[in-house]
Amino acid sequence: MSDSRISRERADASAGLQVAYDDVAPLTEDDPTGSAIALLGLPLVFGGNVSAILLITLFKRHRVVRVVGGLLTAAVGGVATTYFLQEILHVVDGRFWLTAAALGLGIAAINVLLLALHNLFGMAGIGQFLPIGAAGTAVRSAAFFDGAGTAFLVLGCWALAGAVVASIAFRAKKAAPTVAA
């Protein structure tokens, strides 16, 4: 029985509740809280971002080589990360190749998108026009250059775009007919 299930049962018992749990996908004994899953964003982001920057730097005039390199990097990154998580740390269970495919596709999606943005907009397309790059630039700008530059405008546009999409989703959900159970 996982530690998370035990703690849920103790909390329910202390509240005077009788609740039966059936863990359909229990966490591993080496990671009973699932914190390793939360950290999976790191290899995805670094695998996708760093490899894209390296490929752009190493193969300046070879767009096809960069894309092929990005896909190969993603495949190797997915397998290597899965091996590390399953076989060394024992924090992820499941089918090895399915997990590797999920991680590899995540890395590829980030990597190939960044390569495509670089092809369209140059280096600014990789960082300065995306939230994470603009956020880093905005912090540097605020700390060292009195907020000079367009990073705040870029972040504002992304925040506005997010608010518009959230509003559209809210309205669509509100307008959708409900089905009685």
LINQUI-V863633 format. One record per pair of residues at least 12 apart in sequence whose ideal C-beta (glycine too) atoms are under 7 Angstrom apart, sorted by the first residue. I is the first residue (numbers start at 1). J is the second residue. D is the distance in Angstrom with one decimal. If there is no record, write none. Layout:
BEGIN
((I/J/D) (I/J/D))
END
This chain:
BEGIN
((2/23/6.6) (2/26/5.0) (2/27/5.1) (2/32/4.8) (3/32/3.6) (4/27/6.1) (4/32/5.5) (4/33/6.0) (5/21/5.8) (5/23/5.6) (8/21/6.5) (9/21/6.7) (28/90/5.8) (28/91/5.6) (28/92/6.9) (28/93/5.5) (30/89/6.5) (30/90/4.2) (30/91/5.4) (31/91/3.7) (36/85/6.5) (36/89/6.7) (36/91/3.7) (36/92/6.5) (43/77/6.7) (43/81/4.7) (43/103/6.9) (44/103/6.9) (44/106/4.5) (44/107/5.9) (44/110/6.5) (45/110/6.7) (47/73/7.0) (47/77/4.2) (47/107/4.1) (48/107/4.8) (48/110/2.6) (48/111/4.3) (48/114/6.7) (49/110/6.4) (49/114/6.6) (51/70/6.3) (51/73/4.2) (51/111/5.5) (52/70/6.3) (52/111/4.9) (52/114/3.9) (52/115/5.5) (52/126/6.9) (55/69/4.7) (55/70/5.9) (55/115/6.8) (56/118/5.5) (63/119/6.0) (66/115/5.3) (67/112/6.3) (67/115/5.8) (70/108/6.7) (70/111/4.1) (70/112/5.3) (70/115/5.6) (71/108/5.8) (73/107/7.0) (73/111/6.5) (74/104/4.8) (74/107/4.0) (74/108/3.6) (74/111/5.8) (75/104/5.1) (77/103/6.8) (77/104/6.4) (77/107/4.7) (78/100/4.3) (78/101/6.5) (78/103/4.0) (78/104/2.6) (78/107/6.3) (79/100/4.8) (81/103/5.0) (82/96/5.9) (82/99/4.7) (82/100/4.1) (82/103/5.9) (114/126/5.2) (128/154/6.8) (129/154/6.0) (131/155/6.6) (131/158/4.9) (134/151/4.7) (134/154/4.0) (134/155/5.0) (135/155/6.3) (137/149/6.4) (137/151/3.9) (138/151/3.8) (138/152/5.5) (138/155/5.9))
END
